[in-house]
């Protein structure tokens, strides 16, 4: 499947079952794949595929990073405030501080530039903008209209955390989803530009970062080689070749996992063309259902089997991101709220520093599949455009988290000096990257009375490590995992220092020295 066909909004009966009265929603973290885009490389022009695609009409108005109204006939520059995030001494997320102590180098920014009306490689198209805007509308319908979890009208984004990878299509998709959730009619007149968090590419963990994690890149290549040996001479690959090998280049006449183009690249072009209009279609053989199923199966095996088979692959590919997600939930449960200095606006508003309730991150298919596979919850199908994973944190309804917080020692050093002059900044949690076994005993009851659920494209998923034992999930519903059990699973593949561990085990082969434990997500 290329384009996500969203399910209908939850009925009241479904809503009552999915959000029981015994539980109170505390924090939502949404990871969304960007919308429909052009292929990341030019392929199959010999099959009649145009090298330039006519699906980026917004470029005619000279706005590169653009946001739309609902009908996408008019466009507005997306004003936003940019902050940088980095990694602290315990691998936790912290705000990047400049040489003069500044934490926000550009306060208000319009991303403008001259583009042609043709889409470039890997660029979000008009349809991609439509589907990500629609995702934001669905998020609004659920979390604002149906659940009342988020306010109908926003005067700022102090209780939100917005982040995107450095890839433009991820940032644009995040912007579209935000506007869908909070359109102009739902923002006050004095609504300030929201902060969007970014990281240096060398420290980015919002996608599996092969380019800047040497050991992970090595593992990815080894798993790709393993897939090549498994599939290149298989009956399924033979079938693929009978259908489309005639369009392969003379220098690489046979379709293969490691061919030129690679099989996953062929899938990329097929999916991108299938998502758009007749002006950019391949010959009919490329859309043969059996061929596409085989290509999807083989590509999923090449890219994502490592998360199921290798503890080290999980740790370096997605462990840091899931570690962040867990840290945020633990802070919410134990400290009465997760607060992010990076996402705060830095204004003198009395609301500054309030707990974050809703996080939304623009990312990629590889992010979503890595999250789901590492938790044992992947359906084995490549994530369609505009797919999303929502990680929801609940507390028991009779429990007031603000009255059960555990005192955490204050930090000293750089951040204490930064916060001394302004009460509007917060420090990173002392609980960041603290494994379950090292947490104070006083925190354990709180983790047992908070529950985590993952919804993938609006469907709750079952995490085997939580479902296996009654004490690990909410009574009567295995999709609600106790925060304690969820953290215990993620702790097993959360790196203590992602940058350092990316340089370990170099040359150790497919399974490194720490591969004595190969079971995934508790099963």
Order of alpha helices (4+ residues) and beta strands (2+ residues): alpha-beta-beta-beta-beta-beta-beta-alpha-beta-alpha-beta-alpha-alpha-alpha-alpha-alpha-alpha-beta-alpha-beta-alpha-alpha-beta-beta-alpha-beta-beta-alpha-alpha
